[in-house]
Amino acid sequence: MRYLWLDDYLMQKRSVTKDLQIQWNWVRYQIGGKMFAAICLDKEDKPYYINLKADPEEAEFLRSQYEDIIPGYYSDKRNWISINPDGKVPDELMKELLEKAYRLMLKGFSKKRQREILGYSCCGEECDSCVAYQKDCNGCNACQGKVFHAPKGKPCPIYACSVQKHHYVNCADCAELPCMIWKMTRDPQLSDEEFETSIRERVQRLRGK
């Protein structure tokens, strides 16, 4: 297989798991327990197809442009494509298709479930890395934004704006990221440099970079 980087590329994505479906001899890549990509292996464990979830219209276009892309093998042929692992589909295009497959499957879940699967709050904070987690707070997703540092009985202003007002999955859907609300909800214990680093890390996390 020419795409030797594929496994590392997918396993670096947030919340991706993989297993071997022994009956089919497929290496399956999943998010939230649902497969979005698979490497189909033959009896000698050599890849013969890479199956990916795809947008139906784009899938049809891709099949018209590349002889190495065909309707999904043993899959829904409208919503899946199969790619020759030794073919001529460029690496950059393959990475783009893998990213889209991951995003398509993730978007199939409810917005609340997407936040749970990704394991961070709407502002990109990883709740389980916070010193207050499960001590003073159960986490943004579990308490619907009513975190320990928010006004009593009210959600954090970021959660109120992103989730309740705009109905986003998280702040990554906002064109103004990071906005003034982010800057107004600064942790007073952080220095200017630490705060800017925190914002940069959270933005990168939300955008999957």
N, C-alpha and C positions, 0 to 999 in steps of 0.2 A: 504494500500500500504506500502511495506517495505522500499521504497526509499524516506523517508520523507524529506531528505535533498535536493532532486532534484531541487525544485523550487529555493531555495536560491543559489544553485550551479550555475544554469543557469543564474539567474538574476545578478550575480556578474560578468558575462562575458561582455566584452566591447561591447557596442551598442546593446545589446539584449533587445527586447521588447516582451511583451506577450499580448494576448487578448483571449477572449472567442468567439469561433465561435458557435453562439447560435444554428444554424440549425443542426450542427453535435454534439454539446455539447463537443467540444474539446477545451482544453486549449492549445493554439498554441504559440510556442516560435519562434521568428523571428529575422533575422538580415537583414538589408537593405530592409525590407518589405517582405522577403521570409521566409517561414517556414522551419526549420531544425529539429524540434522536436515537439511532441504533446503528451498530456495526454488525452486519450479517456475516456470519462465519460459515465456511464449508466444513466438510468432515475432517479436513486437515487443519482446521482453525485459521484458515486464510480468509481475509475479507473479500466478499464478492459484491456487496452493495453497502452503501451508507444511506440509511433511511432518515429523512428529515420531515418534520411538520412544516407546511408551507401555506402561504396565502394562495387560494385557488387561481386567481387571475395571474399572479406572478409565476406560479408553477407552470401554467400553460405557456406563458411567454418563454420561460427558461427552457422548456422542452423543445420549443421551436428554434432555439438558438444553439443548444448544445446537444450533440448526439449522445453524450455521456450522462444526460439527465433524462430519466424516464418516469412514467407514473409509478407511484409507490408500490413496491414489491410486497405482497401479502399485507397491504395496508389500504386505507381509503384512498383511492387513486385521485380523488379530487383535492384532498387536503394534505397529501403526502407526496414526496418525490424520492426517487432512488438515484444515487449517484455512483458511477463507476469509480471505485477507489484507486484505480490505476489510470484514470482517464485524463482529460485535458482541461478540466474545470480549474481555473486559476485559484491559487491559494487564497488570495484576498477575497475573491467571490465566495469561496467555501466558508471563510470565517464570517462573512456577512450573512450567509444563509444559516449558519449555526446560531449566530446571535438572534436572527429573526425567529428561528424555530423556538429558541429559549423564551423569547419575549411573547410569542404567540401563545405558547402553553401557559405561561404565567398569567397573561391577561384573561385566560379562560376562567380563572378563579374570581370570587368576589373581591372587592377592594380590601375588605377587612382581612380576608384570608391571604391575600397577596402580602400584606404587611406582616402577618404572622409567619408566612413561609420565608420571607426575606430576613426576618429576625431583627428588624430595627424599626424605630419609630418613624413618623412621617417626616421628621427633620433629619433623619439619617443617623440618629444617635443609637448606639448599640446598648440597649437597656441592661443586658446581663453583664456589661463591663462597668456599670455604675455602682458606686459604693452603697447607694441607697436601695438598690434593687433587692426585692424580697425582704427588705428590712423596714424601710419607710415607704416603699412604693412597689407595686406589682408590675410596673412597666406601663408605658404609654398605651400600647395596644389593649392590654387587659383592663385598664381603668378608663378607657376612652378619653385619654388626654388629661385626666384629673390627677396629675402627678403631684408629688410631695411639694414641689416648689411653686405650684400654681395657687391662685386664690382659693380658699376653701370652697369646695363644692362646684368649682368652675374648671374648665379645661385650660390647659396651657394656651396662650394666644396663638401659637403656631398651629397647634392641632385645631383650634377653633376656626382658623382661617382656611387651612389646607383641606381638612377632612369635612368639617361641618358646614362651612360656607361654600366652598368650591367643589366639594365632593371628589377631591383628588385621591389617588392611591397614596401619594406622598408629595412632598414639595418638588420633586423632580418634574412633575407635570406643569409647574408654574414657570412662566417666561421671565419672572422677576427674581428667580433664585440666584443668590440669597437676597432677600428683601429686608426692608427696614425692621420688620417684626423680629427677624433673626437677631439683628443688632440690638434691639430693645430688650431682648430676653437673655442678655449676656449673663453668664455666671460671674458674680462679683469676685470670686476667688481666683479667676484667671487673669493673668497679665495681658497686655495688649497683644503681645506676640503669641501667647498661648491661645487667646481667643481667635485670632486670625488663622492659626493652625487648625483649630477645631472646626472652624467654618469650612476651610479648604478640604479637610478630610471628610466631613459630612457630605459636602457637595460631590466629591469624587465617589463616595460610597453610593449615593443616590443615583448617580449617573452611570454606575457600573464601570468606572474607570480606575 
